[in-house]
């Protein structure tokens, strides 16, 4: 819980830079400063959305893999399931590589 208030002085240039950096990160200036104080790099909202989508995609693929593993352990595994598993794993790798490529 935030209970303390801290007031400090900045030059006009420093204040503008603070607000510009926070705006570029898509977060309020106070949140930006708290991130710096706690040695966290601020995550831009667009990056946060991409990360969240990647996590959701990975979870969905993981659920499918778990279903295939269950079928395998139950003796219901066949060649189509093996093909499906390989496809899902390739999709996961491809999605991850694309996000990394887009960030470079």
Secondary structure, DSSP 4 states (H G I P E B T S, - for coil): -----------HHHHHHHHHHHHHHTS-HHHHHHHHHTT-PPPPHHHHHHHHHHHHHHHHHHHHHHHHHHHHHTT---HHHHHHHHHHHHHHHHHHHHHHHHH-
